Amino acid sequence: MLDWLTFDNIENITEQYKLLGPIMGVLLTFFEAFMPFLPLVVIVVANASAYGLFWGFILSWLGTVLGSYAVFLLLRRFGHHKRANFLTQRVQVQKLIKWVDMRGIAPLFALLCFPFTPIVIVNIVAGLSNIKKQYYFLTLFIAKPVMIFSMSYLGSDLRSILSSPVKLIFAVVVLIIVWFAGKAFENHLNKRVERDLRKIEQRKRDSL
């Protein structure tokens, strides 16, 4: 496996991917919002490697924003249908919806900035909350570049990173730190949601 992972093979794959055209770079990131099992990091890195930092970033940014917003609009329109219950009636999702309605869009903005956040959950919560459509689009438009640019930069300098053990180790360490930071923020957010909702329930009981 490692013998196959050579610069020539990587460049051949990049050239073949480039032949698919920039529309494919947009479509892959667009459909990733609907199919979270697709590796967004790999797609964004491939776009940057094939089209360069600027255009690779633009293609990935455009695709992921449009895809996330499309999921948001579909959930806003059909999220309360019975067939969507398997997505929308999860306890954690319902708690986050209530909390977002209380706290506003700032927590979602922070989550969208992390590359390993389960974006599908964020889109579901936003779609079922009372956030206005234009506010969520603006949030996606502003928050997504933070995540996409960091991954695009990695892809645009892929050859240099793979040829330098120091750069490769640094890139891996940064990805690990970002992953742990994202998980720590999610855990912090979940605890805060639980705490705030308990306070609301306690106030309701006290008022009876």
C-alpha positions in Angstrom: 0.0 0.0 0.0 2.7 2.5 1.0 4.8 1.5 -2.1 1.8 2.6 -4.2 1.6 6.0 -2.5 4.2 7.8 -4.6 4.4 11.4 -5.9 3.9 10.1 -9.5 0.8 8.1 -8.6 -0.7 11.0 -6.6 0.0 13.4 -9.5 -1.6 11.0 -12.0 -4.7 10.8 -9.8 -4.8 14.6 -9.5 -4.6 14.9 -13.3 -7.4 12.4 -13.8 -9.5 14.2 -11.2 -8.8 17.5 -13.0 -10.1 16.1 -16.3 -13.6 15.7 -14.7 -13.8 19.5 -14.7 -14.4 22.1 -11.9 -18.2 21.3 -11.9 -17.4 18.0 -10.3 -15.4 19.7 -7.6 -18.6 21.7 -6.7 -20.9 18.8 -7.0 -18.9 16.5 -4.8 -18.8 19.0 -1.9 -22.5 19.8 -2.6 -23.6 16.2 -2.3 -21.4 15.6 0.8 -24.0 17.7 2.7 -26.6 15.1 1.8 -24.3 12.1 2.2 -22.0 12.7 5.2 -20.2 9.4 4.6 -18.4 11.1 1.7 -14.9 12.3 3.0 -15.2 16.1 2.8 -11.5 16.5 3.8 -10.4 14.3 0.9 -12.7 16.1 -1.6 -11.5 19.6 -0.5 -7.8 18.5 -0.6 -8.4 17.0 -4.1 -9.9 20.3 -5.3 -7.0 22.3 -4.0 -4.5 19.9 -5.4 -6.1 19.9 -8.8 -7.0 23.5 -9.2 -4.7 25.4 -6.9 -5.4 27.0 -3.6 -7.6 29.9 -4.8 -9.9 28.0 -7.3 -9.8 24.8 -5.2 -11.0 26.8 -2.2 -13.7 28.7 -4.2 -15.1 25.4 -5.7 -15.2 23.7 -2.3 -16.6 26.7 -0.5 -19.4 27.2 -3.1 -20.3 23.5 -3.1 -20.4 23.0 0.6 -22.4 26.3 1.2 -25.0 25.5 -1.4 -25.3 21.8 -0.2 -25.7 22.8 3.4 -28.2 25.4 2.6 -30.2 23.0 0.4 -30.4 20.5 3.3 -31.5 23.4 5.6 -34.2 24.4 3.1 -35.4 20.8 2.7 -35.6 20.4 6.5 -37.4 23.7 6.9 -40.0 22.5 4.3 -40.3 18.8 5.1 -38.7 18.4 8.5 -42.0 17.9 10.3 -43.2 15.2 8.0 -43.6 11.8 9.6 -41.0 10.2 7.3 -38.4 12.6 8.6 -38.9 11.5 12.2 -35.9 9.2 12.2 -33.7 12.3 11.7 -35.7 15.0 13.6 -37.0 13.2 16.7 -33.6 12.3 18.2 -33.4 13.5 21.7 -30.1 15.4 21.2 -31.5 17.1 18.1 -34.6 18.2 19.9 -32.6 19.6 22.8 -30.3 21.5 20.4 -33.3 22.9 18.5 -34.7 24.3 21.8 -31.3 25.7 22.8 -30.6 27.3 19.5 -34.0 29.0 19.6 -33.0 30.4 23.0 -29.4 31.3 22.3 -29.4 32.2 18.6 -27.0 31.3 15.8 -23.6 32.0 17.5 -23.1 28.3 18.7 -23.9 27.0 15.2 -21.4 29.5 13.7 -18.7 28.1 16.0 -19.5 24.5 15.1 -19.4 25.2 11.4 -15.8 26.5 11.7 -14.5 23.1 12.8 -13.7 20.7 10.0 -14.8 17.5 11.8 -18.1 18.8 13.1 -21.1 16.5 12.0 -22.5 19.2 9.6 -25.6 17.2 8.8 -26.7 17.6 12.5 -26.0 21.3 12.4 -28.1 21.6 9.2 -30.9 19.6 10.7 -31.0 21.6 13.9 -30.9 24.9 12.0 -33.6 23.8 9.6 -36.0 22.8 12.4 -35.3 25.9 14.5 -36.7 29.3 14.2 -33.6 30.8 12.6 -34.4 33.0 9.6 -33.3 31.6 6.2 -31.2 34.6 5.3 -29.4 34.5 8.7 -28.4 30.9 8.2 -27.2 31.4 4.7 -25.1 34.3 5.9 -23.7 32.1 8.7 -22.8 29.4 6.3 -21.2 31.9 3.9 -19.0 33.4 6.6 -18.2 30.3 8.8 -17.5 27.7 6.0 -14.4 29.5 4.6 -12.6 29.0 7.9 -12.9 25.3 7.6 -12.5 25.0 3.9 -9.5 27.2 3.6 -7.5 25.3 6.2 -8.1 22.0 4.3 -7.5 23.7 0.9 -4.1 25.0 2.1 -3.2 21.4 3.0 -4.2 20.2 -0.5 -2.4 23.0 -2.4 0.9 22.2 -0.6 0.4 18.4 -0.7 3.6 17.5 -2.6 5.7 19.7 -0.3 4.1 18.2 2.8 4.5 14.6 1.7 8.2 15.2 0.8 9.1 16.8 4.1 8.8 14.6 7.3 8.7 17.8 9.4 5.8 19.3 7.5 3.9 16.0 7.4 4.2 15.5 11.1 3.2 19.2 11.7 0.1 18.7 9.4 -0.9 15.5 11.2 -0.5 17.2 14.6 -2.5 20.2 13.6 -5.3 17.9 12.3 -5.3 16.0 15.5 -5.4 19.2 17.6 -8.3 20.6 15.5 -10.2 17.3 15.9 -9.8 17.3 19.7 -10.6 21.0 19.9 -13.8 20.4 17.9 -14.8 17.4 20.1 -14.1 19.4 23.2 -16.2 22.3 22.0 -19.1 19.8 21.1 -18.9 18.3 24.6 -18.8 21.8 26.2 -21.8 22.8 24.1 -23.8 19.7 25.0 -23.1 20.2 28.7 -24.2 23.9 28.4 -27.4 22.8 26.5 -28.2 20.3 29.3 -27.6 22.9 32.0 -29.7 25.6 30.4 -32.6 23.3 29.7 -32.5 22.0 33.3 -32.7 25.6 34.5 -35.7 26.3 32.3 -37.5 23.1 33.5 -36.7 24.1 37.1 -38.2 27.6 36.6 -41.3 26.0 35.1 -41.7 23.8 38.2 -41.1 26.7 40.5 -43.7 28.8 38.8 -46.4 26.1 39.3 
